[in-house]
Amino acid sequence: MVELAEQALIALRRIIRVTETHSRGLARDLGTTASQVIVLRILAQAREATAGQIAERASMSQATISTLLDSLETAKLAVRKRGEGDRRQVWVSLTPAGRAFLDSIPDLLQERFETRFHKLPTWEQGYLVAALERITSLLDAEEIDASPILDVGAIARSEPARSAKSASSEPPKRSPPRRRDAR
């Protein structure tokens, strides 16, 4: 019989693996990250927004949003422009390519989670949040800064998202496999 601690570790590992698999699939198939998709979806809803407004809606820092916007702008999925009334303000909006790209993206893992989570009774939602917070405490992870995004690695990766055109026509770039040192 598997010990309860082992069952908990298996469940944690499953969560980590599904998150990794989903993140790799987005990168491989679309050349994007979950964070970039969230920014694109915020822009689609708002039509245009400042980096600060996007950061607030995405629960990310402005520095992270700036890095994500750099990638999206490089991929020609978003565009920044100075405000007409106040030149200090910079507005961001989707390009037509960004809209087309967004239409090609499947649901994110966290969207599926949120949909199912909200269908649970309130008491069960509270119980799950308390259990997850207790797990972070057991792992000494309470002080780790995290956004509400199911993704692995840095939220703001340096590689640009691929445009809708290149996502379907370019083969993904793969890194060589890592070699492990024998010990």
Phi, psi and omega in degrees: 000136181282133179294152181300321178298321178293321177298319179295317179294323177297316178297318177299316180297323177297319178297315179298315182294318180294324177294315178298314181298316179296316180298315179296322179296317177299315181294316183290312187278326186238351181067034183223175175240163178301322180297318179295321178297318179298317178298316178300319181292324176297316179295323179296321180287319186275343186072314169204150184203162174273164178300323179296318178295319179296315180302317180295315181292327182269355184057045177232164178284158178295327178297318178296316180298319179300318179295317178296318179295324175303314180296316181292326178288320177300322179278000180063032178262340179218158180223143176253144175214149179289146177294146180286316180283318181236104184294345178285336182275135179245126180256142181242139176215164177284148170270168174303323177295324177296320177295316180297317179299315181298323179294338183270356187269130177286172177302142176280156178304317181292332176292319176297317179300310182300318179299313181289321180298316181292342177280346179285153175299151183304319181298323181287323175301313179298319179297316180294318178298315179298318180295317179294321177295324177294321178297317178299325177294317179297333180263009183053043184246015183296329185270358180286127179286128181215143175264160181282059183228126176276099182204159177248156180079191180292140180296318181257090179280156185280337182285140180285154173290151176274148177289168180302322181292312184285337180297329182263340186254338181264138174287146180292148177274128181249141176278150176294150181296146177284142175265137178261138176283135177281131180238000000 
